[in-house]
Structures are given as C-alpha cells and as structure tokens.
Amino acid sequence: MATDPFGDMKKMLEQFKMPGVDMTAILESQRKDVEALVEANKSAYEAMQAIARKQTEMMAESVQVMQEAAKSAADPAKQTEVVRSAFEKTIADMKELAEMARRSQSDAMTHISQRAAQHMEEIRKMMLPK
C-alpha cells in the first residue's frame, strides 16, 4: 500500500502551525522539486541506455570489420584500407557517443535549472505581504 509522503508531512507540519507560513505552498514546492529530480534522473537513465545500445552496436560492427580484415590477410592494400576505414569509423563513433552524453547532461541540467527558476519565483511570492 503506497502512502503519500507529502501528505504525511503536511499532517505533521500542521501540528506546528505558524502564522503567515503557507505550509501547503511549501510542501507543493518540495513536491515539484522532487518531480524535477525524478525527471532529470529519468532523462539521464534513458540516455545511458541509449549510449549502451550504441556501444553494443559499435562493438558488433568492429567485430565484423575484424573478421573482414582476417579474410583479406593476403592482400596488404586491402588490409590498409580496412584499417583506415575502421579508424575513421571509430573516430566518428566516439564523436557520436560524446554528443549523446553532452545532450543527456544538457537535458538533465535543463530540468533542474527550470525547476530552480520556478522555485525562486515561488519563494518570492511566499515572501510578499498578504
């Protein structure tokens, strides 16, 4: 049976009512903070899975290239071409993985930054005289 941790906290804080403090607004703000962190973590996890899938794909392609190189062992020109091509592919793959990681970090940071801006606005509104 799942319980609402924010509901339980609200009940607890209501016992200590303080004039001029909107406990509901504070708890709602905290709930939004947790949601932003969950969303950032979800984004990072999905990106990590995508990177792992891409690395698996790259490894399979590398094995295939090595098998082709082994078949052409008698032809030095062919081997040179296979090695050059594999090197260029490796560099391109590394750039792609780096870009995937950069996007992932950027997406996670965007979630957190947006929530931080919202949080500051909520605090500003809470401080206004009523």
Contact map, one row per residue, 1 for C-alpha under 8 A:
1110000000000000000000000000000000000000000000000000000000000000000000000000000000000000000000000000000000000000000000000000000000
1111000000000000000000000000000000000000000000000000000000000000000000000000000000000000000000000000000000000000000000000000000000
1111100100000000000000000000000000000000000000000000000000000000000000000000000000000000000000000000000000000000000000000000000000
0111111100000000000000000000000000000000000000000000000000000000000000000000000000000000000000000000000000000000000000000000000000
0011111110000000000000000000000000000000000000000000000000000000000000000000000000000000000000000000000000000000000000000000000000
0001111111000000000000000010001000000000000000000000000000000000000000000000000000000000000000000000000000000000000000000000000000
0001111111100000000000000000000000000000000000000000000000000000000000000000000000000000000000000000000000000000000000000000000000
0011111111110000000000000000000000000000000000000000000000000000000000000000000000000000000000000000000000000000000000000000000000
0000111111111000000000000000000000000000000000000000000000000000000000000000000000000000000000000000000000000000000000000000000000
0000011111111100000000110010000000000000000000000000000000000000000000000000000000000000000000000000000000000000000000000000000000
0000001111111110000000000000000000000000000000000000000000000000000000000000000000000000000000000000000000000000000000000000000000
0000000111111111000000000000000000000000000000000000000000000000000000000000000000000000000000000000000000000000000000000000000000
0000000011111111100000100000000000000000000000000000000000000000000000000000000000000000000000000000000000000000000000000000000000
0000000001111111100000100000000000000000000000000000000000000000000000000000000000000000000000000000000000000000000000000000000000
0000000000111111100000000000000000000000000000000000000000000000000000000000000000000000000000000000000000000000000000000000000000
0000000000011111110000000000000000000000000000000000000000000000000000000000000000000000000000000000000000000000000000000000000000
0000000000001111111010000000000000000000000000000000000000000000000000000000000000000000000000000000000000000000000000000000000000
0000000000000001111110000000000000000000000000000000000000000000000000000000000000000000000000000000000000000000000000000000000000
0000000000000000111110000000000000000000000000000000000000000000000000000000000000000000000000000000000000000000000000000000000000
0000000000000000011111000000000000000000000000000000000000000000000000000000000000000000000000000000000000000000000000000000000000
0000000000000000111111100000000000000000000000000000000000000000000000000000000000000000000000000000000000000000000000000000000000
0000000000000000000111111100000000000000000000000000000000000000000000000000000000000000000000000000000000000000000000000000010000
0000000001001100000011111110000000000000000000000000000000000000000000000000000000000000000000000000000000000000000000000000000000
0000000001000000000001111111000000000000000000000000000000000000000000000000000000000000000000000000000000000000000000000000000000
0000000000000000000001111111100000000000000000000000000000000000000000000000000000000000000000000000000000000000000000000000000000
0000000000000000000001111111110000000000000000000000000000000000000000000000000000000000000000000000000000000000000000000000000000
0000010001000000000000111111111000000000000000000000000000000000000000000000000000000000000000000000000000000000000000000000000000
0000000000000000000000011111111100000000000000000000000000000000000000000000000000000000000000000000000000000000000000000000000000
0000000000000000000000001111111110000000000000000000000000000000000000000000000000000000000000000000000000000000000000100100000000
0000000000000000000000000111111111000000000000000000000000000000000000000000000000000000000000000000000000000000000000000000000000
0000010000000000000000000011111111100000000000000000000000000000000000000000000000000000000000000000000000000000000000000000000000
0000000000000000000000000001111111110000000000000000000000000000000000000000000000000000000000000000000000000000001000000000000000
0000000000000000000000000000111111111000000000000000000000000000000000000000000000000000000000000000000000000000001000100000000000
0000000000000000000000000000011111111100000000000000000000000000000000000000000000000000000000000000000000000000000000000000000000
0000000000000000000000000000001111111110000000000000000000000000000000000000000000000000000000000000000000000000000000000000000000
0000000000000000000000000000000111111111000000000000000000000000000000000000000000000000000000000000000000000011001000000000000000
0000000000000000000000000000000011111111100000000000000000000000000000000000000000000000000000000000000000000011000000000000000000
0000000000000000000000000000000001111111110000000000000000000000000000000000000000000000000000000000000000000000000000000000000000
0000000000000000000000000000000000111111111000000000000000000000000000000000000000000000000000000000000000010010000000000000000000
0000000000000000000000000000000000011111111100000000000000000000000000000000000000000000000000000000000000111011000000000000000000
0000000000000000000000000000000000001111111110000000000000000000000000000000000000000000000000000000000000010000000000000000000000
0000000000000000000000000000000000000111111111000000000000000000000000000000000000000000000000000000000000000000000000000000000000
0000000000000000000000000000000000000011111111100000000000000000000000000000000000000000000000000000000100110000000000000000000000
0000000000000000000000000000000000000001111111110000000000000000000000000000000000000000000000000000000110110000000000000000000000
0000000000000000000000000000000000000000111111111000000000000000000000000000000000000000000000000000000000000000000000000000000000
0000000000000000000000000000000000000000011111111100000000000000000000000000000000000000000000000000000000000000000000000000000000
0000000000000000000000000000000000000000001111111110000000000000000000000000000000000000000000000001100100000000000000000000000000
0000000000000000000000000000000000000000000111111111000000000000000000000000000000000000000000000000100000000000000000000000000000
0000000000000000000000000000000000000000000011111111100000000000000000000000000000000000000000000000000000000000000000000000000000
0000000000000000000000000000000000000000000001111111110000000000000000000000000000000000000000000000000000000000000000000000000000
0000000000000000000000000000000000000000000000111111111000000000000000000000000000000000000000001001100000000000000000000000000000
0000000000000000000000000000000000000000000000011111111100000000000000000000000000000000000000000000000000000000000000000000000000
0000000000000000000000000000000000000000000000001111111110000000000000000000000000000000000000000000000000000000000000000000000000
0000000000000000000000000000000000000000000000000111111111000000000000000000000000000000000000001000000000000000000000000000000000
0000000000000000000000000000000000000000000000000011111111100000000000000000000000000000000000000000000000000000000000000000000000
0000000000000000000000000000000000000000000000000001111111110000000000000000000000000000000000000000000000000000000000000000000000
0000000000000000000000000000000000000000000000000000111111111000000000000000000000000000000000000000000000000000000000000000000000
0000000000000000000000000000000000000000000000000000011111111100000000000000000000000000000010000000000000000000000000000000000000
0000000000000000000000000000000000000000000000000000001111111110000000000000000000000000000000000000000000000000000000000000000000
0000000000000000000000000000000000000000000000000000000111111111000000000000000000000000000000000000000000000000000000000000000000
0000000000000000000000000000000000000000000000000000000011111111100000000000000000000000000000000000000000000000000000000000000000
0000000000000000000000000000000000000000000000000000000001111111110000000000000000000100000000000000000000000000000000000000000000
0000000000000000000000000000000000000000000000000000000000111111111000000000000000000000000000000000000000000000000000000000000000
0000000000000000000000000000000000000000000000000000000000011111111100000000000000000000000000000000000000000000000000000000000000
0000000000000000000000000000000000000000000000000000000000001111111110000000000001000100000000000000000000000000000000000000000000
0000000000000000000000000000000000000000000000000000000000000111111111000000000000000000000000000000000000000000000000000000000000
0000000000000000000000000000000000000000000000000000000000000011111111100000000000000000000000000000000000000000000000000000000000
0000000000000000000000000000000000000000000000000000000000000001111111110000000000000000000000000000000000000000000000000000000000
0000000000000000000000000000000000000000000000000000000000000000111111111000011001100000000000000000000000000000000000000000000000
0000000000000000000000000000000000000000000000000000000000000000011111111000000000000000000000000000000000000000000000000000000000
0000000000000000000000000000000000000000000000000000000000000000001111111100000000000000000000000000000000000000000000000000000000
0000000000000000000000000000000000000000000000000000000000000000000111111111011000000000000000000000000000000000000000000000000000
0000000000000000000000000000000000000000000000000000000000000000000011111111001000000000000000000000000000000000000000000000000000
0000000000000000000000000000000000000000000000000000000000000000000000111111000000000000000000000000000000000000000000000000000000
0000000000000000000000000000000000000000000000000000000000000000000000011111111000000000000000000000000000000000000000000000000000
0000000000000000000000000000000000000000000000000000000000000000000000011111111100000000000000000000000000000000000000000000000000
0000000000000000000000000000000000000000000000000000000000000000000000000011111110000000000000000000000000000000000000000000000000
0000000000000000000000000000000000000000000000000000000000000000000010010011111111000000000000000000000000000000000000000000000000
0000000000000000000000000000000000000000000000000000000000000000000010011011111111100000000000000000000000000000000000000000000000
0000000000000000000000000000000000000000000000000000000000000000000000000001111111110000000000000000000000000000000000000000000000
0000000000000000000000000000000000000000000000000000000000000000000000000000111111111000000000000000000000000000000000000000000000
0000000000000000000000000000000000000000000000000000000000000000100010000000011111111100000000000000000000000000000000000000000000
0000000000000000000000000000000000000000000000000000000000000000000010000000001111111110000000000000000000000000000000000000000000
0000000000000000000000000000000000000000000000000000000000000000000000000000000111111111000000000000000000000000000000000000000000
0000000000000000000000000000000000000000000000000000000000000000000000000000000011111111100000000000000000000000000000000000000000
0000000000000000000000000000000000000000000000000000000000000100100000000000000001111111110000000000000000000000000000000000000000
0000000000000000000000000000000000000000000000000000000000000000000000000000000000111111111000000000000000000000000000000000000000
0000000000000000000000000000000000000000000000000000000000000000000000000000000000011111111100000000000000000000000000000000000000
0000000000000000000000000000000000000000000000000000000000000000000000000000000000001111111110000000000000000000000000000000000000
0000000000000000000000000000000000000000000000000000000000000000000000000000000000000111111111000000000000000000000000000000000000
0000000000000000000000000000000000000000000000000000000000000000000000000000000000000011111111100000000000000000000000000000000000
0000000000000000000000000000000000000000000000000000000000000000000000000000000000000001111111110000000000000000000000000000000000
0000000000000000000000000000000000000000000000000000000001000000000000000000000000000000111111111000000000000000000000000000000000
0000000000000000000000000000000000000000000000000000000000000000000000000000000000000000011111111100000000000000000000000000000000
0000000000000000000000000000000000000000000000000000000000000000000000000000000000000000001111111110000000000000000000000000000000
0000000000000000000000000000000000000000000000000000000000000000000000000000000000000000000111111111000000000000000000000000000000
0000000000000000000000000000000000000000000000000010010000000000000000000000000000000000000011111111100000000000000000000000000000
0000000000000000000000000000000000000000000000000000000000000000000000000000000000000000000001111111110000000000000000000000000000
0000000000000000000000000000000000000000000000000000000000000000000000000000000000000000000000111111111000000000000000000000000000
0000000000000000000000000000000000000000000000100010000000000000000000000000000000000000000000011111111100000000000000000000000000
0000000000000000000000000000000000000000000000110010000000000000000000000000000000000000000000001111111110000000000000000000000000
0000000000000000000000000000000000000000000000000000000000000000000000000000000000000000000000000111111111000000000000000000000000
0000000000000000000000000000000000000000000000000000000000000000000000000000000000000000000000000011111111100000000000000000000000
0000000000000000000000000000000000000000001100100000000000000000000000000000000000000000000000000001111111110000000000000000000000
0000000000000000000000000000000000000000000100000000000000000000000000000000000000000000000000000000111111111000000000000000000000
0000000000000000000000000000000000000000000000000000000000000000000000000000000000000000000000000000011111111100000000000000000000
0000000000000000000000000000000000000001001100000000000000000000000000000000000000000000000000000000001111111110000000000000000000
0000000000000000000000000000000000000011101100000000000000000000000000000000000000000000000000000000000111111111000000000000000000
0000000000000000000000000000000000000001000000000000000000000000000000000000000000000000000000000000000011111111100000000000000000
0000000000000000000000000000000000000000000000000000000000000000000000000000000000000000000000000000000001111111110000000000000000
0000000000000000000000000000000000011011000000000000000000000000000000000000000000000000000000000000000000111111111000000000000000
0000000000000000000000000000000000011001000000000000000000000000000000000000000000000000000000000000000000011111111100000000000000
0000000000000000000000000000000000000000000000000000000000000000000000000000000000000000000000000000000000001111111110000000000000
0000000000000000000000000000000000000000000000000000000000000000000000000000000000000000000000000000000000000111111111000000000000
0000000000000000000000000000000110010000000000000000000000000000000000000000000000000000000000000000000000000011111111100000000000
0000000000000000000000000000000000000000000000000000000000000000000000000000000000000000000000000000000000000001111111110000000000
0000000000000000000000000000000000000000000000000000000000000000000000000000000000000000000000000000000000000000111111111000000000
0000000000000000000000000000000000000000000000000000000000000000000000000000000000000000000000000000000000000000011111111100000000
0000000000000000000000000000100010000000000000000000000000000000000000000000000000000000000000000000000000000000001111111110000000
0000000000000000000000000000000000000000000000000000000000000000000000000000000000000000000000000000000000000000000111111111000000
0000000000000000000000000000000000000000000000000000000000000000000000000000000000000000000000000000000000000000000011111111100000
0000000000000000000000000000100000000000000000000000000000000000000000000000000000000000000000000000000000000000000001111111110000
0000000000000000000000000000000000000000000000000000000000000000000000000000000000000000000000000000000000000000000000111111111000
0000000000000000000000000000000000000000000000000000000000000000000000000000000000000000000000000000000000000000000000011111111100
0000000000000000000000000000000000000000000000000000000000000000000000000000000000000000000000000000000000000000000000001111111100
0000000000000000000001000000000000000000000000000000000000000000000000000000000000000000000000000000000000000000000000000111111100
0000000000000000000000000000000000000000000000000000000000000000000000000000000000000000000000000000000000000000000000000011111110
0000000000000000000000000000000000000000000000000000000000000000000000000000000000000000000000000000000000000000000000000001111111
0000000000000000000000000000000000000000000000000000000000000000000000000000000000000000000000000000000000000000000000000000001111
0000000000000000000000000000000000000000000000000000000000000000000000000000000000000000000000000000000000000000000000000000000111
